Amino acid sequence: MSTRKEIINTTGAPAPIGPYNQAIKAGNTLYVSGQIALSPETGALVQGTVEEETRQVLKNLEAVLAAAAYSFADVVKTTIFLRDMGDFGAVNAVYAEYFTEQAPARETVAVAGLPKNVNVEISVIAWRA
């Protein structure tokens, strides 16, 4: 097992909008930076309902996971940041489409603001033996 961290970046997800990487693999653990509803092709914000935003966020996460040869089945922890806790039910419904078995541990927090004034941001930690 490598003792060095490995930087993971893919064009299948939006490029970072700051001084960070899409993910870092350390040993068998993958730490995926928070994703928002940016189109990986254009870098533009996907505008629409909170469900549409959430679906794009999860597609972006899926692309980063895949670039490191992981999947949603390997995710052990998620953090969901919401601009409005009133969106919890809608976000949760889309989230449940992606985490269908053995859902990971998670917390959901309401925050005062998110990058580019989006409604939702999600980060994940994945692990594989």
N, C-alpha and C positions, 0 to 999 in steps of 0.2 A: 504494500500500500504506500502510495506517495505521501510524503510529509509536507509537500508544497501545495499551496492553493493554486487552483486552475481557474482562469478567467473564462467565462462562457459569454459569448455574444453571437447573435444571429440576425440576419436580415429579415427573418420571419416575424420579428417583433420590432416595435419602434426603437430607434436609436435612443440611448439615454439623453436626457435633456439637462444633464449636469455632470459633475465629476464623480461618476459611479459606473459600474458595469451592470449588465442585465442579470448576471448571476455569478456566484463564486462557488466552486466545488472544493470542499475541504474533506479529504478522506472519502467516506461514503455519503457525506451530507452535502446537499445542494441548497444554497441560500439564494432565493430569487428575489430581486428587488421589486418593490411595488410597481405595479403596472396600472396605467390609466387607459382610457379609451382613445388611444391614438392609432391611426392607421399605419401599419408598417410600410406600406407602399408610398404614402404621401406625407406622413408625419402630421397630417391634419387631424384635428379632433373629430371623432365620430359623434355627430350630434343626433339627438333623438330622445327616446324615453330612457329612463334609468335601466330598464331591462336591456335595451340595445347597447347602452354603455357597458353594462355588466357582461354581456355576451362578448363584446370586443375585448374587454379586460381579460376574460378567461381564455379567449383565443390567443391573446398575446402571451399569457402565462404558459399555455400549452406549447407554443412555439419555442419558448425558452427552455422548458422542460425537455422537449424533444431534442433540442440542440445538444443537450448533455446526456442524451439517451435515458431520460426519465419520463414518467407519465404521471397523470393525476393519481393513479393507484399507489405511487410512491410518496405522495405528499402526506406528511405527518402533522403539519401545523400550518394554519392560515391566519392571516390578520386582515380583516376587512375594515376599511376606513370609510365612513359615510358622512357626507355633508349634512344630511338630514335623516335622523333615525326613523322618520316616517316612511322612508324608502326600504326599511328592513325587510318587509314581507316580499316586495318585488325582487329585491336583490337575492334574497334567500331562495326564491322559487327558481331563478336562473342558476344559481349556485348548485342547487340540488340536481340539475340536469347533468352536471359535470362530475359531481361526487356522489355516485350512486351506491357504492358499496364501501364499507369500512371508512366512513367519513373521517377526516382528520380532526384533531383538536383545533379549536379556533376561538378567537374573540372578535367581536364587532364593536367598534367604538365610533361615536359621533365626534367630529372635529370641526373646528371653526372654519376651516378652509382647506382646499386641496389644490395641487398644481393645476394651472389653467382653468380653475373654477369648475372642475369636474365634480360629479356627484358621488363617485365611488373609486377607490383604489384598493387593490388587493396584493399582498405579498404572500409567498409560500416558502416553506422549508420542506425539502424532500429528503428521503433516506432510502438507501438500498443496501442490502447485505452483499 
